[in-house]
Amino acid sequence: MKIKISMLLILLALFVGCASDDDDEESENRNDSDNSGAVDDQPGQPDEESPEPSDTDQKPEEKPDEDKGSFCFAGGALLYENEQQFVPCGSGEGRFQRQVCQSGKFVNAGDCIDGLVDIPATEFLMGCNETLESSCNQDNVPQHTVKVSAFTIDRFEVTVETFEACIAAGACTNGNTEEPQYRTSEETDSCNIGNPDRANHPVNCVTWYGAKALCEWRGMRLPAEAEWEAAARSGKPQIYPWGNTPSASCDVAVMRSSANGCGFNSTFPIGSKPAGATESGLYDMAGNAAEFTNDWYLPGFYSTEEASQDDTQGPAEPDQNAFKVVRGGSYIYGDDKMRASFRSGAGMDDAAIDFGFRCVK
């Protein structure tokens, strides 16, 4: 009898252990989400490679690794020893200070740098090159030659701190406009506005109207799609903002890996991926926040004559499905959407958790 009872106890322990393993696996794969709102070249079709973004304050799947040494907290993400971020300089003149994580603290490294970058007039091949990129989406072909005049663009994505200053000045508001401009961390933890730990993260949960208002408050504007791509490519026929190699990964972009945001379910501070910077010194042109442009989104636009006009401003406003072009991928997207040719469309009032922007003049 004792033998039979012992065998029953052993079988019961094995059953409970298996059930626990199943629960753990289900917990790891669960992704309570808030749709990003972006549409690709086939609106309404499921995006198999891009999971819906998390809208909860989940614990990061990546944890401090003893082999990486010490780490610094960075608003929901972790930056390890010798990794970097940027914060505004005390002068408030649009300059930024590089900081490096050392022994668990961020320390200033080098002089402040200008937050704006001059892009010279250039002629470049816009769109996807199937020979170079293996495959292309329907909305980013054919590749075509475009000329753009010289312009100046933000080195970094617009930060939470800058947008909150615009709110305080009354230029960016939800109260006095017909169209919503932003959501805050009070509505969802995934939104950065109102979260003091993410002041130097890219602002997200902003509509196209809010992005436009901020740029105009600064005496700037949203970029034309052609300007954005010229800056992202450095005028060259390359796959990614940083070149043709290495392939997209969390070494060069804040993207989806084990989970959104390189495993942390969060955006990262601006400029935290120096290996992914462009030749001109623009950061986060792939990943972190996807970026609104001023152009209307038309999937077949690249096949039209207007697409190859000098300083093209995109198609005329559509009669229906009025979306704006969004570029640059985001922290909830996988590697193929880190390409400089990737484009999608979004509603003007869509304040998705992965939508941000930068300005030009």
C-alpha positions in Angstrom: 0.0 0.0 0.0 2.8 2.4 0.9 4.4 1.8 -2.5 1.2 2.5 -4.3 0.7 5.8 -2.4 4.3 6.8 -3.2 3.8 6.2 -6.9 0.6 8.3 -6.8 2.5 11.1 -5.1 5.2 11.0 -7.7 2.7 11.0 -10.6 0.8 14.0 -9.0 4.1 16.0 -8.7 5.0 15.3 -12.4 1.5 16.5 -13.4 1.7 19.7 -11.4 5.2 20.4 -12.8 4.0 20.0 -16.4 1.0 22.2 -15.8 3.3 24.9 -14.3 5.5 24.8 -17.3 2.5 25.3 -19.6 1.4 28.2 -17.5 4.8 29.8 -17.7 4.9 29.4 -21.5 1.5 30.9 -21.9 2.4 33.8 -19.7 5.6 34.5 -21.7 3.7 34.5 -25.0 0.8 36.6 -23.8 0.7 40.2 -25.2 -2.1 42.4 -24.0 -2.1 45.0 -26.7 -3.1 48.4 -28.1 -3.0 48.6 -31.9 -0.4 50.8 -33.4 -2.8 52.0 -36.0 -0.4 52.0 -38.9 -1.4 50.5 -42.2 0.9 49.0 -44.7 0.6 48.5 -48.5 -2.4 46.2 -48.0 -4.7 47.8 -45.4 -6.8 45.3 -43.5 -4.3 42.5 -44.0 -2.7 40.9 -40.9 0.9 41.7 -40.3 2.4 38.4 -39.5 5.8 39.8 -38.5 4.6 42.7 -36.2 2.7 41.8 -33.1 0.3 44.2 -31.6 2.0 46.6 -29.3 1.8 46.1 -25.6 -0.4 48.6 -23.7 0.5 47.4 -20.3 3.4 48.1 -18.0 4.9 44.6 -18.2 8.1 43.6 -16.7 10.9 43.4 -19.2 11.8 40.0 -20.5 15.5 41.0 -20.7 17.0 41.2 -17.2 20.4 42.5 -16.1 23.1 40.1 -17.2 26.1 39.7 -14.9 28.3 39.4 -18.0 27.3 42.9 -19.1 28.4 44.5 -15.9 26.5 47.3 -14.2 23.5 49.0 -15.8 21.5 52.3 -15.6 17.7 52.7 -15.5 16.4 54.6 -18.5 12.7 55.0 -18.2 11.5 51.4 -18.5 14.6 50.2 -20.4 18.1 49.4 -19.1 21.3 50.8 -20.6 24.3 48.7 -19.7 27.9 49.7 -18.9 29.3 52.2 -21.5 26.0 52.5 -23.4 24.7 56.0 -24.1 21.8 58.4 -24.1 21.4 62.1 -24.8 19.7 64.8 -22.7 19.2 68.5 -23.4 22.0 70.8 -22.4 21.3 73.3 -19.7 21.6 76.2 -22.1 18.2 75.3 -23.6 19.4 76.3 -27.1 18.6 73.0 -28.9 21.8 71.3 -28.0 22.2 67.9 -26.5 24.6 66.3 -24.0 25.8 62.7 -24.5 25.8 60.6 -21.3 27.4 57.2 -20.8 26.4 54.6 -18.2 29.3 54.0 -15.8 29.1 52.0 -12.6 25.3 52.4 -12.5 25.2 56.1 -13.1 25.0 58.3 -16.2 28.0 60.7 -16.6 28.5 63.4 -19.2 30.8 62.5 -22.0 32.2 65.1 -24.3 30.8 68.5 -25.4 27.2 69.3 -26.2 26.2 68.8 -29.8 23.8 70.7 -32.1 20.3 69.1 -32.2 19.9 70.1 -35.9 21.7 68.6 -38.9 22.0 70.2 -42.4 21.2 67.9 -45.3 22.6 69.2 -48.6 20.6 69.2 -51.9 20.7 65.7 -53.3 19.4 63.4 -56.1 18.8 59.9 -54.9 17.0 56.6 -55.7 13.8 56.5 -53.6 12.0 53.3 -52.9 12.8 49.6 -52.6 15.5 47.9 -54.7 14.4 44.3 -55.0 17.9 43.2 -56.1 19.5 44.7 -53.0 16.7 44.0 -50.5 15.5 40.6 -51.7 11.8 41.5 -51.6 9.8 44.7 -51.7 6.3 45.7 -50.5 3.8 46.8 -53.1 3.7 50.4 -51.8 7.5 51.2 -52.0 8.1 50.3 -55.7 9.1 51.1 -58.3 12.4 52.7 -57.2 12.6 56.2 -58.8 14.9 59.2 -58.9 14.0 62.2 -56.8 15.8 65.5 -56.3 15.3 67.4 -53.0 16.6 70.8 -52.0 18.8 71.4 -49.0 17.0 71.4 -45.6 17.7 71.1 -41.9 16.4 68.2 -39.8 16.3 67.2 -36.1 19.2 65.0 -35.2 16.9 63.2 -32.7 13.2 62.4 -32.5 11.3 65.0 -30.7 11.4 64.3 -27.0 8.8 64.1 -24.3 10.4 67.1 -22.6 10.1 69.3 -25.7 6.5 68.3 -26.3 5.5 68.9 -22.7 7.1 72.4 -23.1 4.8 73.0 -26.1 1.8 71.9 -24.0 2.8 74.3 -21.2 3.1 77.1 -23.7 -0.5 76.4 -24.9 0.7 75.6 -28.5 0.1 71.8 -28.2 -3.3 71.2 -26.6 -6.2 68.8 -26.4 -8.5 71.5 -25.0 -8.8 74.2 -27.6 -8.7 72.2 -30.8 -11.3 70.0 -32.6 -8.8 67.3 -33.3 -7.0 65.4 -30.5 -3.3 65.9 -30.3 -1.9 63.5 -27.8 -2.5 60.9 -25.0 -0.6 60.7 -21.7 0.7 58.1 -19.3 -2.5 58.6 -17.3 -4.4 56.8 -20.1 -1.9 54.1 -20.6 1.6 53.3 -19.3 2.9 52.9 -22.8 2.5 56.6 -23.5 5.5 58.7 -22.5 3.9 62.1 -22.0 3.5 62.7 -18.2 6.1 60.0 -17.3 9.0 61.9 -15.7 11.4 59.0 -16.1 11.0 59.3 -19.9 11.6 63.0 -20.4 14.4 62.2 -22.9 12.5 59.4 -24.7 10.9 60.1 -28.0 7.4 61.5 -27.6 4.8 59.0 -28.6 1.0 58.7 -28.5 0.9 61.9 -30.6 -1.5 62.5 -33.5 -0.4 64.0 -36.8 -2.1 67.2 -35.6 0.0 67.3 -32.5 3.2 66.7 -34.5 2.3 69.5 -36.9 1.5 71.9 -34.0 4.8 71.2 -32.2 6.9 71.7 -35.4 5.1 75.0 -36.1 5.6 76.1 -32.5 9.3 75.7 -33.2 9.2 77.6 -36.5 9.6 74.3 -38.4 7.4 71.8 -40.2 7.0 68.1 -40.7 9.2 66.6 -43.4 8.1 65.6 -46.8 8.4 61.9 -47.3 11.1 62.4 -49.9 13.1 64.6 -47.5 12.8 62.0 -44.8 14.1 59.2 -47.0 16.9 61.3 -48.4 18.1 61.9 -44.8 17.6 58.3 -43.8 19.7 57.0 -46.8 22.3 59.8 -46.7 21.4 60.0 -50.4 22.8 56.5 -51.1 21.2 53.3 -52.4 21.5 51.4 -49.1 19.2 49.1 -47.2 19.3 50.7 -43.7 20.0 54.1 -42.4 23.4 52.8 -41.2 24.3 51.1 -44.5 23.8 47.6 -46.0 25.3 45.8 -43.0 24.9 44.7 -40.3 21.4 43.4 -40.6 18.8 45.0 -38.3 19.0 44.0 -34.6 19.0 45.5 -31.2 22.6 46.4 -31.7 21.6 49.1 -34.1 17.9 49.9 -33.5 15.2 49.9 -30.8 12.9 47.2 -32.3 11.1 44.0 -31.5 13.3 41.1 -30.5 12.2 38.7 -27.7 9.5 41.4 -27.1 8.8 44.9 -28.1 11.6 47.5 -27.4 14.4 45.0 -27.5 12.7 43.0 -24.8 11.7 45.9 -22.5 8.3 46.8 -23.9 9.3 50.4 -24.0 10.9 53.1 -26.1 14.5 54.0 -25.3 16.2 57.3 -24.6 17.1 59.2 -27.8 20.4 58.4 -29.4 20.9 55.1 -27.5 21.9 53.2 -30.6 25.0 54.9 -32.0 25.8 52.0 -34.3 22.5 52.7 -36.1 23.1 56.4 -36.8 23.2 57.7 -40.3 26.3 59.1 -42.0 25.1 62.6 -41.2 24.7 61.8 -37.5 20.9 61.3 -37.3 19.8 58.9 -34.6 16.8 56.5 -34.5 15.8 56.8 -38.2 15.0 53.1 -37.8 13.1 52.0 -34.7 12.2 53.6 -31.4 9.3 55.7 -32.6 7.8 55.6 -36.1 7.7 59.1 -37.6 4.9 61.1 -39.2 5.6 63.0 -42.4 3.5 65.6 -44.1 2.6 63.6 -47.2 -0.7 61.8 -47.9 -0.4 58.1 -48.1 -1.3 56.5 -51.4 0.0 52.9 -51.9 0.6 53.2 -55.6 2.0 56.7 -55.6 5.5 55.6 -56.6 4.2 54.6 -60.0 3.0 58.2 -60.8 4.8 61.0 -62.5 4.4 63.2 -59.5 6.5 60.8 -57.5 9.6 61.8 -59.5 9.1 65.6 -59.5 11.7 67.7 -57.8 10.9 68.3 -54.2 7.8 66.1 -54.5 5.2 66.7 -51.9 3.4 63.4 -52.3 -0.1 62.9 -53.8 -3.1 65.2 -53.5 -5.4 64.6 -50.6 -7.5 61.5 -51.2 -11.2 61.5 -51.3 -11.4 58.7 -48.8 -9.0 56.7 -46.5 -7.1 59.9 -45.8 -3.9 58.6 -44.2 -0.5 60.3 -43.7 2.8 58.6 -44.5 4.6 57.2 -41.5 8.3 56.2 -41.8 11.1 54.5 -39.9 9.6 51.5 -38.3 9.3 51.5 -34.5 10.0 49.7 -31.3 7.1 47.3 -31.9 8.3 46.2 -35.4 10.7 43.5 -36.5 13.8 43.6 -38.6 12.3 44.0 -42.2 10.6 47.2 -41.2 13.9 48.8 -40.2 14.7 49.3 -43.9 15.0 52.9 -45.2 12.4 52.1 -47.9 9.7 50.9 -45.5 6.6 53.0 -45.4 3.1 52.8 -44.0 0.1 55.0 -43.5 -1.9 56.2 -40.4 -5.0 58.2 -39.7 -4.3 61.8 -38.7 -6.0 61.4 -35.4 -4.2 58.2 -34.5 -2.2 58.7 -31.3 -0.6 55.2 -31.3 1.9 54.1 -28.7 4.7 53.9 -31.4 4.1 57.1 -33.3 6.4 60.0 -32.9 8.1 62.5 -35.3 11.0 64.9 -36.0 10.9 68.4 -37.6 12.6 70.1 -40.6 13.1 73.6 -41.9 
